[in-house]
Amino acid sequence: MTIEIIGTDAGDARITWHPAKKARFVLAVSHGAGGGIEARDLKALAEVLPAHGVTVARVEQPWRVAGKKVAPAPKTLDVGWHGIFPALAAPGLPVISGGRSAGARVACRTAVELGAHAVLALSFPLHPPGRPEKSRADELLGARVPTLVVQGGNDPFGKPEEFPDGDYEIVEVPHGDHGFAVPKRAPLGPDEAVAIVTDAVVRWTGSLG
């Protein structure tokens, strides 16, 4: 594991690298608006994916590195991702652009312009809680590269059945909320929920050309 500081027009970002010995891809995953790269799913991907030929880069957006508690506007998030992307592409491998929640939106919005090979959208916030009319489906559908969505079955930002038809794959974490946490009464535990995420990503990355 190595840490790299990257200067962007939105401030310094930080990449924590988890290299694979024989890497086929770089999977870059950023955090959401309310959390960091210590999220359980992001840590699990960093632990599991390198053994399957995928280098994982956990990316802290400039606002988090600066110690701010509130994420900036989407345009500023995109500026930061544009500045980070050359470092992600530096190993010379196809880059899977990804993230959870707000980070997933950034990955979708910038995929075509940055030349991302694919997009991983963890807990894509399809709409604000209780506001299904405020759909962000156009961002997801605009990625226009192979896309995997992993969504909690009880995510208040959009349950799997609320997602529109489109050219992407969606995997459900049963009973999971926006952070893939499951209630104690659920038939699966927290480790099983995270395993659904990592298993899905391992399978999906293995299928990418």
MARBA-3410 file (N, C-alpha, C, O; in Angstrom, 1 decimal):
209
0.8,-1.2,0.0,0.0,0.0,0.0,0.9,1.2,0.0,1.8,1.4,0.8 ~ 0.6,2.2,-0.9,1.3,3.4,-1.0,0.3,4.6,-1.1,-0.8,4.4,-1.5 ~ 0.7,5.8,-0.6,-0.1,6.9,-0.6,0.5,8.0,-1.5,1.7,8.3,-1.4 ~ -0.3,8.6,-2.4,0.2,9.6,-3.3,-0.7,10.9,-3.2,-1.9,10.8,-3.2 ~ -0.1,12.0,-3.1,-0.8,13.3,-3.1,-0.8,13.9,-4.5,0.2,13.9,-5.2
-2.0,14.3,-5.0,-2.2,14.8,-6.4,-2.7,16.2,-6.3,-3.8,16.4,-5.7 ~ -2.1,17.1,-6.9,-2.6,18.5,-7.0,-3.6,18.6,-8.1,-3.4,18.1,-9.2 ~ -4.8,19.2,-7.8,-5.8,19.4,-8.8,-6.3,20.9,-8.7,-5.9,21.6,-7.7 ~ -7.1,21.3,-9.6,-7.6,22.7,-9.6,-8.6,22.9,-8.4,-9.0,24.0,-8.2 ~ -9.0,21.8,-7.8,-9.9,21.9,-6.7,-9.2,21.7,-5.3,-9.8,21.6,-4.3
-7.8,21.6,-5.4,-7.0,21.3,-4.2,-6.4,20.0,-4.3,-6.5,19.2,-5.3 ~ -5.6,19.6,-3.2,-4.9,18.4,-3.2,-5.8,17.2,-2.9,-6.7,17.3,-2.0 ~ -5.6,16.1,-3.7,-6.4,14.9,-3.5,-5.3,13.8,-3.0,-4.1,14.1,-3.1 ~ -5.9,12.7,-2.5,-5.0,11.7,-2.0,-5.4,10.3,-2.5,-6.6,10.0,-2.4 ~ -4.5,9.6,-3.0,-4.7,8.3,-3.5,-4.0,7.2,-2.7,-2.8,7.3,-2.5
-4.7,6.3,-2.2,-4.1,5.1,-1.5,-4.2,3.9,-2.4,-5.2,3.4,-2.8 ~ -3.0,3.5,-2.8,-2.8,2.4,-3.8,-2.7,1.1,-3.2,-2.0,0.9,-2.2 ~ -3.5,0.1,-3.8,-3.4,-1.3,-3.4,-3.1,-2.1,-4.6,-4.0,-2.6,-5.3 ~ -1.8,-2.3,-4.9,-1.4,-2.8,-6.2,-1.6,-4.4,-6.3,-1.5,-5.1,-5.4 ~ -2.0,-4.8,-7.5,-2.0,-6.2,-7.9,-0.7,-6.6,-8.5,-0.1,-5.7,-9.2
-0.3,-7.8,-8.3,1.0,-8.2,-8.9,1.0,-8.3,-10.4,1.9,-7.8,-11.1 ~ -0.1,-8.8,-11.0,-0.3,-8.9,-12.4,-1.6,-8.2,-12.8,-2.6,-8.8,-13.0 ~ -1.6,-6.9,-12.7,-2.8,-6.1,-12.9,-3.3,-6.0,-14.3,-2.5,-5.9,-15.3 ~ -4.6,-6.1,-14.5,-5.2,-5.9,-15.8,-5.9,-4.6,-15.8,-6.1,-4.0,-16.9 ~ -6.4,-4.1,-14.7,-7.1,-2.9,-14.6,-6.7,-2.1,-13.3,-6.1,-2.7,-12.4
-7.0,-0.8,-13.4,-7.0,0.0,-12.1,-8.4,0.3,-11.8,-9.1,0.9,-12.6 ~ -8.9,0.0,-10.6,-10.2,0.3,-10.1,-10.0,1.5,-9.2,-9.5,1.3,-8.1 ~ -10.5,2.6,-9.6,-10.5,3.8,-8.7,-11.8,4.0,-8.1,-12.9,4.1,-8.7 ~ -11.8,4.1,-6.7,-13.1,4.3,-6.0,-13.0,5.4,-5.1,-12.0,5.5,-4.3 ~ -13.9,6.3,-5.2,-14.0,7.5,-4.3,-15.2,7.4,-3.3,-16.1,6.6,-3.5
-15.2,8.2,-2.3,-16.1,8.1,-1.2,-17.4,9.0,-1.6,-17.4,9.6,-2.6 ~ -18.3,9.0,-0.7,-19.5,9.8,-0.9,-19.4,11.1,-0.2,-18.3,11.5,0.3 ~ -20.5,11.8,-0.1,-20.5,13.2,0.5,-20.5,13.1,2.0,-20.2,14.2,2.6 ~ -20.8,12.0,2.6,-20.8,11.9,4.0,-19.8,11.0,4.7,-19.9,10.7,5.9 ~ -18.9,10.5,3.9,-18.0,9.5,4.4,-16.6,9.6,3.8,-16.4,10.5,3.0
-15.8,8.6,4.1,-14.4,8.6,3.5,-14.1,7.3,2.9,-14.9,6.4,2.7 ~ -12.8,7.1,2.7,-12.3,5.8,2.0,-12.2,4.7,3.0,-11.9,3.6,2.7 ~ -12.6,4.9,4.3,-12.6,3.9,5.3,-14.0,3.1,5.3,-14.2,2.2,6.1 ~ -14.9,3.5,4.4,-16.1,2.8,4.2,-15.9,1.3,4.1,-14.9,0.9,3.4 ~ -16.7,0.5,4.7,-16.5,-1.0,4.7,-16.4,-1.6,3.3,-15.5,-2.4,3.0
-17.2,-1.1,2.4,-17.2,-1.7,1.0,-15.9,-1.3,0.3,-15.3,-2.1,-0.5 ~ -15.4,-0.1,0.5,-14.2,0.4,-0.2,-13.0,-0.3,0.3,-12.1,-0.7,-0.4 ~ -13.0,-0.5,1.7,-11.9,-1.3,2.3,-11.9,-2.7,1.8,-10.8,-3.3,1.5 ~ -13.0,-3.3,1.7,-13.1,-4.7,1.3,-12.7,-4.9,-0.2,-12.0,-5.9,-0.5 ~ -13.0,-4.0,-1.0,-12.6,-4.0,-2.4,-11.1,-4.0,-2.5,-10.4,-4.7,-3.3
-10.5,-3.1,-1.7,-9.0,-2.9,-1.7,-8.3,-4.2,-1.2,-7.2,-4.5,-1.6 ~ -9.0,-4.9,-0.3,-8.4,-6.2,0.3,-8.6,-7.4,-0.7,-7.7,-8.2,-0.8 ~ -9.7,-7.4,-1.4,-10.0,-8.6,-2.2,-9.6,-8.5,-3.7,-9.0,-9.5,-4.2 ~ -9.7,-7.3,-4.3,-9.5,-7.2,-5.8,-8.1,-7.4,-6.3,-7.9,-8.0,-7.3 ~ -7.1,-7.0,-5.5,-5.7,-7.2,-6.1,-5.4,-8.7,-6.3,-4.6,-8.9,-7.3
-5.9,-9.6,-5.6,-5.7,-11.0,-5.8,-6.3,-11.5,-7.1,-6.0,-12.6,-7.6 ~ -7.2,-10.7,-7.7,-7.9,-11.0,-8.9,-7.4,-10.1,-10.1,-8.1,-10.0,-11.1 ~ -6.2,-9.6,-10.0,-5.6,-8.9,-11.1,-6.1,-7.4,-11.2,-6.0,-6.9,-12.3 ~ -6.6,-6.9,-10.2,-7.1,-5.5,-10.2,-6.5,-4.6,-9.2,-6.6,-4.9,-8.0 ~ -5.7,-3.6,-9.6,-5.1,-2.7,-8.7,-6.2,-1.7,-8.2,-7.0,-1.2,-9.0
-6.3,-1.5,-6.9,-7.4,-0.7,-6.4,-6.7,0.6,-5.9,-5.7,0.6,-5.2 ~ -7.4,1.7,-6.3,-6.9,3.1,-5.9,-8.1,3.7,-5.1,-9.1,4.1,-5.7 ~ -8.0,3.8,-3.8,-9.0,4.5,-3.0,-8.7,6.0,-3.0,-7.6,6.4,-2.6 ~ -9.6,6.8,-3.5,-9.3,8.2,-3.7,-10.1,9.1,-2.8,-11.3,9.0,-2.6 ~ -9.4,10.0,-2.1,-10.0,11.0,-1.2,-10.0,12.3,-2.0,-9.0,12.9,-2.4
-11.2,12.8,-2.2,-11.4,14.1,-2.9,-10.8,15.2,-2.2,-10.7,15.2,-0.9 ~ -10.4,16.3,-2.9,-9.8,17.4,-2.2,-10.5,18.0,-1.0,-9.8,18.4,0.0 ~ -11.8,18.0,-1.0,-12.5,18.6,0.1,-12.3,17.8,1.4,-12.3,18.3,2.5 ~ -12.2,16.5,1.2,-11.9,15.6,2.4,-10.5,15.8,2.9,-10.3,15.9,4.1 ~ -9.6,15.9,1.9,-8.2,16.1,2.3,-8.0,17.4,3.0,-7.2,17.5,4.0
-8.8,18.4,2.6,-8.7,19.7,3.3,-9.4,19.8,4.6,-9.3,20.8,5.3 ~ -10.0,18.7,5.0,-10.7,18.6,6.3,-12.1,19.2,6.4,-12.6,19.4,7.5 ~ -12.7,19.5,5.2,-14.0,20.0,5.2,-15.0,18.9,5.5,-14.8,17.8,5.1 ~ -16.2,19.3,6.1,-17.2,18.4,6.4,-18.3,18.3,5.4,-19.1,17.4,5.4 ~ -18.4,19.3,4.5,-19.5,19.3,3.6,-18.9,19.3,2.1,-18.0,20.0,1.8
-19.4,18.4,1.3,-18.9,18.3,-0.1,-19.3,19.5,-0.9,-20.4,20.1,-0.6 ~ -18.5,19.9,-1.8,-18.8,21.0,-2.7,-19.8,20.7,-3.8,-20.3,19.5,-3.8 ~ -20.1,21.6,-4.6,-21.1,21.4,-5.7,-20.5,20.3,-6.7,-19.3,20.1,-6.8 ~ -21.4,19.6,-7.4,-21.0,18.6,-8.3,-20.0,19.0,-9.3,-19.0,18.3,-9.6 ~ -20.1,20.2,-9.8,-19.0,20.7,-10.8,-17.7,20.7,-10.2,-16.7,20.3,-10.8
-17.5,21.1,-8.9,-16.2,21.1,-8.2,-15.7,19.7,-8.0,-14.5,19.4,-8.1 ~ -16.6,18.8,-7.7,-16.2,17.4,-7.5,-15.7,16.8,-8.9,-14.7,16.1,-8.9 ~ -16.3,17.2,-10.0,-15.9,16.8,-11.3,-14.5,17.4,-11.6,-13.7,16.7,-12.2 ~ -14.3,18.6,-11.2,-13.0,19.2,-11.5,-11.9,18.4,-10.7,-10.8,18.2,-11.3 ~ -12.2,18.1,-9.5,-11.2,17.3,-8.7,-10.9,16.0,-9.4,-9.7,15.5,-9.5
-12.0,15.3,-9.9,-11.8,14.0,-10.5,-11.0,14.1,-11.8,-10.2,13.2,-12.1 ~ -11.2,15.2,-12.6,-10.4,15.4,-13.8,-8.9,15.5,-13.4,-8.1,15.0,-14.2 ~ -8.6,16.2,-12.3,-7.2,16.4,-11.9,-6.6,15.1,-11.4,-5.4,14.9,-11.6 ~ -7.4,14.3,-10.9,-6.9,13.0,-10.3,-6.7,12.0,-11.4,-5.8,11.1,-11.3 ~ -7.5,12.0,-12.4,-7.5,10.9,-13.4,-6.2,10.6,-14.1,-5.8,9.4,-14.2
-5.3,11.6,-14.4,-4.1,11.2,-15.1,-3.2,10.4,-14.2,-2.5,9.5,-14.7 ~ -3.2,10.6,-12.9,-2.5,9.7,-12.0,-3.0,8.3,-11.9,-2.3,7.3,-11.8 ~ -4.3,8.2,-12.1,-4.9,6.8,-12.1,-4.6,6.1,-13.4,-4.4,4.9,-13.4 ~ -4.4,6.8,-14.4,-4.1,6.2,-15.7,-2.6,6.0,-15.9,-2.1,5.4,-16.8 ~ -1.8,6.6,-15.0,-0.3,6.5,-15.1,0.3,5.1,-15.2,1.3,4.9,-15.9
-0.3,4.1,-14.5,0.3,2.8,-14.7,0.1,2.2,-16.1,0.7,1.1,-16.3 ~ -0.6,2.8,-16.9,-0.8,2.4,-18.3,-1.8,1.3,-18.5,-1.8,0.5,-19.4 ~ -2.8,1.2,-17.5,-3.8,0.2,-17.5,-5.2,0.8,-17.7,-5.3,2.0,-17.4 ~ -6.1,0.1,-18.3,-7.5,0.6,-18.4,-8.0,1.0,-17.0,-7.8,0.2,-16.0 ~ -8.7,2.1,-16.9,-9.2,2.6,-15.6,-10.7,2.4,-15.5,-11.4,2.8,-16.3
-11.1,1.7,-14.4,-12.5,1.6,-14.1,-12.7,2.7,-13.1,-12.2,2.7,-12.0 ~ -13.6,3.6,-13.5,-13.9,4.8,-12.7,-15.0,4.5,-11.8,-16.1,4.0,-12.2 ~ -14.9,4.7,-10.5,-15.9,4.3,-9.6,-16.0,5.1,-8.3,-15.2,6.0,-8.1 ~ -17.0,4.7,-7.5,-17.2,5.4,-6.2,-18.5,5.0,-5.6,-19.3,4.3,-6.2 ~ -18.7,5.5,-4.4,-20.0,5.2,-3.7,-20.7,6.5,-3.6,-20.1,7.6,-3.3
-22.0,6.5,-3.8,-22.9,7.6,-3.6,-22.5,8.8,-4.5,-22.5,8.7,-5.7 ~ -22.1,9.9,-3.9,-21.7,11.1,-4.7,-20.5,10.7,-5.6,-20.4,11.3,-6.7 ~ -19.6,9.9,-5.1,-18.5,9.4,-5.9,-18.9,8.7,-7.2,-18.3,8.7,-8.2 ~ -20.0,7.9,-7.0,-20.6,7.2,-8.2,-21.1,8.1,-9.2,-21.0,7.9,-10.4 ~ -21.7,9.2,-8.8,-22.3,10.2,-9.7,-21.1,10.9,-10.5,-21.2,11.1,-11.7
-20.0,11.2,-9.8,-18.9,11.8,-10.4,-18.4,10.8,-11.5,-18.1,11.3,-12.6 ~ -18.2,9.6,-11.2,-17.7,8.6,-12.1,-18.6,8.5,-13.4,-18.0,8.4,-14.5 ~ -19.9,8.5,-13.2,-20.8,8.5,-14.3,-20.7,9.7,-15.2,-20.7,9.6,-16.4 ~ -20.7,10.9,-14.5,-20.7,12.1,-15.3,-19.5,12.3,-16.1,-19.5,13.0,-17.2 ~ -18.3,11.8,-15.7,-17.1,12.1,-16.3,-16.5,10.9,-17.1,-15.5,11.1,-17.8
-17.2,9.8,-17.2,-16.7,8.6,-17.8,-16.3,8.8,-19.3,-15.1,8.4,-19.6 ~ -17.1,9.4,-20.1,-16.9,9.5,-21.5,-15.7,10.5,-21.7,-14.8,10.2,-22.5 ~ -15.8,11.6,-21.1,-14.8,12.7,-21.3,-13.4,12.2,-20.9,-12.4,12.5,-21.5 ~ -13.3,11.4,-19.8,-12.0,11.0,-19.3,-11.5,9.7,-19.9,-10.4,9.3,-19.7 ~ -12.4,9.0,-20.7,-12.0,7.8,-21.3,-11.9,6.6,-20.4,-11.1,5.7,-20.5
-12.8,6.6,-19.4,-12.9,5.5,-18.5,-13.3,4.2,-19.2,-14.1,4.2,-20.1 ~ -12.7,3.1,-18.8,-12.9,1.8,-19.4,-14.3,1.3,-19.0,-15.0,0.6,-19.8 ~ -14.7,1.6,-17.8,-16.0,1.1,-17.2,-16.3,1.9,-16.0,-15.4,2.7,-15.6 ~ -17.5,1.7,-15.4,-17.9,2.5,-14.2,-18.4,1.5,-13.2,-19.2,0.6,-13.5 ~ -18.0,1.7,-12.0,-18.5,1.0,-10.8,-19.3,2.0,-10.0,-18.7,2.9,-9.4
-20.6,1.8,-9.8,-21.4,2.7,-9.0,-21.9,2.0,-7.8,-22.8,1.2,-7.9 ~ -21.4,2.3,-6.7,-21.8,1.7,-5.4,-22.8,2.7,-4.8,-22.6,3.8,-4.6 ~ -24.0,2.1,-4.4,-25.0,2.9,-3.8,-25.3,4.2,-4.6,-25.2,5.3,-4.0 ~ -25.6,4.1,-5.9,-25.9,5.2,-6.7,-27.1,6.0,-6.1,-28.2,5.3,-6.0 ~ -27.0,7.3,-5.8,-28.1,8.0,-5.3,-29.1,8.4,-6.4,-29.0,9.5,-6.9
-30.0,7.5,-6.7,-30.9,7.8,-7.8,-31.8,9.0,-7.6,-32.1,9.7,-8.6 ~ -32.1,9.3,-6.3,-32.9,10.5,-6.0,-32.6,10.8,-4.5,-32.2,9.9,-3.8 ~ -32.9,12.0,-4.1,-32.9,12.3,-2.7,-33.9,11.5,-1.9,-35.0,11.2,-2.5 ~ -33.7,11.1,-0.7,-34.7,10.3,0.0,-36.1,11.0,0.1,-36.2,12.2,0.4 ~ -37.1,10.2,-0.3,-38.4,10.7,-0.3,-38.8,11.6,-1.5,-39.8,12.2,-1.6
-37.8,11.7,-2.5,-38.0,12.6,-3.6,-37.8,11.9,-4.9,-36.9,12.3,-5.7 ~ -38.5,10.9,-5.2,-38.3,10.1,-6.4,-38.4,10.9,-7.7,-37.9,10.6,-8.8 ~ -39.2,12.1,-7.6,-39.3,12.9,-8.8,-38.0,13.6,-9.2,-37.9,14.1,-10.3 ~ -37.1,13.7,-8.3,-35.8,14.4,-8.5,-34.8,13.3,-9.0,-33.7,13.1,-8.4 ~ -35.1,12.6,-10.1,-34.3,11.5,-10.5,-32.9,12.0,-11.1,-32.8,13.0,-11.8
-31.9,11.2,-10.8,-30.6,11.4,-11.4,-30.2,10.3,-12.4,-29.1,10.1,-12.7 ~ -31.3,9.7,-12.9,-31.0,8.6,-13.8,-30.2,9.0,-15.1,-29.5,8.2,-15.6 ~ -30.4,10.2,-15.5,-29.7,10.7,-16.7,-28.2,10.6,-16.5,-27.4,10.3,-17.5 ~ -27.7,10.8,-15.3,-26.3,10.7,-15.0,-25.8,9.2,-15.2,-24.8,9.0,-15.8 ~ -26.6,8.3,-14.6,-26.2,6.9,-14.7,-26.3,6.4,-16.2,-25.3,5.8,-16.7
-27.3,6.8,-16.9,-27.5,6.4,-18.3,-26.5,7.1,-19.2,-26.3,6.6,-20.3 ~ -26.0,8.2,-18.8,-25.0,8.9,-19.6,-23.6,8.4,-19.5,-22.7,8.9,-20.2 ~ -23.3,7.4,-18.7,-22.0,6.9,-18.5,-21.5,6.3,-19.9,-20.3,6.6,-20.2 ~ -22.3,5.6,-20.5,-22.1,5.0,-21.9,-20.8,4.2,-22.0,-20.1,4.1,-23.0 ~ -20.5,3.5,-20.9,-19.4,2.5,-20.8,-20.0,1.4,-20.0,-21.0,1.6,-19.3
-19.4,0.2,-20.0,-19.9,-0.9,-19.2,-20.0,-0.4,-17.7,-19.0,0.1,-17.2 ~ -21.2,-0.6,-17.1,-21.4,-0.1,-15.8,-22.1,-1.2,-14.9,-23.0,-1.9,-15.3 ~ -21.5,-1.3,-13.7,-22.1,-2.1,-12.7,-22.6,-1.2,-11.5,-21.8,-0.4,-11.0 ~ -23.9,-1.4,-11.2,-24.4,-0.7,-10.0,-24.6,-1.8,-8.9,-25.2,-2.8,-9.2 ~ -24.2,-1.5,-7.7,-24.4,-2.3,-6.6,-25.3,-1.5,-5.6,-24.8,-0.5,-5.1
-26.5,-2.0,-5.3,-27.4,-1.2,-4.6,-28.1,-1.9,-3.4,-28.4,-3.1,-3.6 ~ -28.2,-1.3,-2.3,-28.9,-1.9,-1.2,-30.4,-2.1,-1.4,-31.0,-1.2,-2.0 ~ -31.0,-3.1,-1.0,-32.4,-3.4,-1.2,-33.3,-2.4,-0.5,-34.4,-2.2,-0.9 ~ -32.8,-1.8,0.5,-33.6,-0.8,1.3,-32.9,0.6,1.2,-33.0,1.4,2.2 ~ -32.2,0.9,0.2,-31.5,2.2,0.1,-32.6,3.3,-0.1,-33.3,3.3,-1.1
-32.6,4.3,0.8,-33.6,5.4,0.7,-33.3,6.3,-0.5,-34.2,7.1,-0.9 ~ -32.1,6.2,-1.0,-31.8,7.0,-2.2,-32.1,6.3,-3.5,-31.8,6.8,-4.6 ~ -32.8,5.2,-3.4,-33.2,4.5,-4.6,-33.1,3.0,-4.4,-31.9,2.5,-4.4 ~ -34.2,2.3,-4.4,-34.2,0.8,-4.3,-33.9,0.2,-5.7,-34.2,0.9,-6.7 ~ -33.4,-1.0,-5.8,-33.1,-1.5,-7.1,-34.3,-1.5,-8.1,-34.1,-1.3,-9.3
-35.5,-1.8,-7.6,-36.6,-1.8,-8.5,-37.0,-0.4,-9.0,-37.8,-0.3,-9.9 ~ -36.5,0.6,-8.4,-36.8,2.0,-8.9,-35.9,2.4,-10.1,-36.2,3.4,-10.8 ~ -34.9,1.6,-10.3,-34.0,2.0,-11.4,-34.6,1.8,-12.8,-35.3,0.8,-13.0 ~ -34.3,2.7,-13.7,-34.9,2.5,-15.1,-34.1,1.4,-15.9,-33.0,1.1,-15.5 ~ -34.8,1.0,-16.9,-34.1,0.1,-17.8,-32.9,0.8,-18.5,-33.0,2.0,-18.7
-31.8,0.1,-18.7,-30.7,0.7,-19.3,-29.6,-0.3,-19.6,-29.7,-1.4,-19.2 ~ -28.6,0.2,-20.2,-27.4,-0.7,-20.6,-26.4,-0.7,-19.5,-25.3,-0.2,-19.6 ~ -26.8,-1.3,-18.4,-26.0,-1.5,-17.2,-26.4,-2.7,-16.5,-27.6,-3.2,-16.7 ~ -25.6,-3.2,-15.5,-26.0,-4.3,-14.7,-26.2,-3.8,-13.3,-25.5,-2.9,-12.8 ~ -27.2,-4.4,-12.6,-27.4,-4.0,-11.2,-27.5,-5.2,-10.3,-28.1,-6.2,-10.7
-26.8,-5.1,-9.2,-26.7,-6.2,-8.2,-27.3,-5.7,-6.9,-26.9,-4.6,-6.5 ~ -28.2,-6.4,-6.3,-28.8,-6.0,-5.1,-28.1,-6.7,-3.9,-27.8,-7.8,-3.9 ~ -27.9,-5.8,-2.8,-27.5,-6.3,-1.5,-28.8,-6.4,-0.7,-29.3,-5.4,-0.2 ~ -29.4,-7.6,-0.5,-30.7,-7.7,0.1,-30.7,-7.0,1.5,-29.8,-7.2,2.3 ~ -31.7,-6.2,1.8,-31.9,-5.6,3.1,-30.9,-4.4,3.3,-31.0,-3.8,4.4
-30.0,-4.2,2.5,-29.0,-3.2,2.7,-29.5,-1.8,2.6,-30.3,-1.5,1.8 ~ -28.9,-0.9,3.4,-29.2,0.5,3.3,-28.2,1.2,2.4,-27.5,0.6,1.7 ~ -28.1,2.5,2.5,-27.2,3.3,1.6,-25.7,2.9,1.9,-24.9,3.1,1.0 ~ -25.4,2.5,3.1,-24.0,2.0,3.4,-23.9,0.5,3.4,-22.8,0.0,3.8 ~ -24.9,-0.2,2.8,-24.9,-1.6,2.8,-25.0,-2.3,4.2,-24.8,-3.5,4.3
-25.4,-1.5,5.2,-25.6,-2.1,6.5,-27.0,-2.8,6.4,-27.9,-2.3,5.8 ~ -27.1,-3.9,7.2,-28.3,-4.7,7.2,-28.8,-4.7,8.6,-28.0,-4.8,9.6 ~ -30.2,-4.8,8.8,-30.7,-4.8,10.1,-30.4,-6.2,10.8,-30.1,-7.2,10.1 ~ -30.4,-6.2,12.1,-30.0,-7.4,12.9,-31.0,-8.5,12.6,-30.6,-9.7,12.7 ~ -32.2,-8.2,12.2,-33.2,-9.3,12.0,-33.1,-9.8,10.5,-33.8,-10.8,10.2
-32.2,-9.3,9.7,-32.0,-9.7,8.3,-31.4,-11.1,8.3,-30.7,-11.5,9.2 ~ -31.7,-11.9,7.3,-31.2,-13.3,7.2,-29.7,-13.3,6.8,-29.1,-14.4,6.8 ~ -29.1,-12.2,6.5,-27.7,-12.1,6.3,-27.0,-11.1,7.2,-27.6,-10.1,7.6 ~ -25.8,-11.4,7.5,-25.0,-10.5,8.4,-24.2,-9.5,7.7,-24.2,-9.5,6.4 ~ -23.6,-8.5,8.4,-22.8,-7.5,7.7,-21.7,-8.0,6.8,-21.4,-7.5,5.8
-21.0,-9.1,7.3,-19.9,-9.6,6.5,-20.4,-10.3,5.2,-19.8,-10.1,4.1 ~ -21.6,-10.9,5.3,-22.2,-11.5,4.1,-22.6,-10.4,3.1,-22.5,-10.5,1.9 ~ -23.1,-9.3,3.6,-23.5,-8.2,2.8,-22.3,-7.6,2.0,-22.4,-7.3,0.8 ~ -21.2,-7.4,2.7,-20.0,-6.9,2.0,-19.5,-7.9,1.0,-19.0,-7.5,-0.1 ~ -19.6,-9.2,1.3,-19.2,-10.2,0.4,-20.0,-10.2,-0.9,-19.4,-10.5,-2.0
-21.2,-9.9,-0.8,-22.0,-9.7,-2.0,-21.4,-8.6,-2.9,-21.4,-8.8,-4.2 ~ -21.0,-7.6,-2.3,-20.4,-6.5,-3.1,-19.1,-6.9,-3.7,-18.9,-6.8,-5.0 ~ -18.2,-7.5,-3.0,-16.9,-7.9,-3.5,-17.0,-9.0,-4.5,-16.4,-9.0,-5.6 ~ -17.9,-10.0,-4.3,-18.1,-11.1,-5.2,-18.6,-10.5,-6.6,-18.2,-11.0,-7.6 ~ -19.6,-9.6,-6.5,-20.1,-9.0,-7.7,-19.0,-8.3,-8.5,-19.0,-8.4,-9.7
-18.2,-7.5,-7.8,-17.2,-6.8,-8.5,-16.1,-7.7,-9.1,-15.6,-7.4,-10.2 ~ -15.7,-8.7,-8.3,-14.7,-9.7,-8.9,-15.3,-10.3,-10.1,-14.6,-10.4,-11.1 ~ -16.5,-10.8,-10.1,-17.1,-11.4,-11.3,-17.2,-10.4,-12.5,-16.8,-10.8,-13.6 ~ -17.6,-9.2,-12.2,-17.8,-8.2,-13.2,-16.5,-7.8,-13.9,-16.4,-7.8,-15.1 ~ -15.5,-7.5,-13.0,-14.2,-7.1,-13.6,-13.6,-8.3,-14.4,-12.9,-8.1,-15.4
-13.9,-9.5,-14.0,-13.4,-10.7,-14.7,-14.0,-10.8,-16.1,-13.4,-11.4,-17.0 ~ -15.2,-10.2,-16.3,-15.9,-10.3,-17.5,-15.6,-9.2,-18.5,-15.9,-9.2,-19.7 ~ -14.9,-8.2,-18.0,-14.6,-7.0,-18.9,-13.5,-7.3,-19.8,-12.5,-8.0,-19.5 ~ -13.6,-6.9,-21.1,-12.6,-7.1,-22.1,-11.5,-6.1,-22.0,-10.5,-6.2,-22.7
END
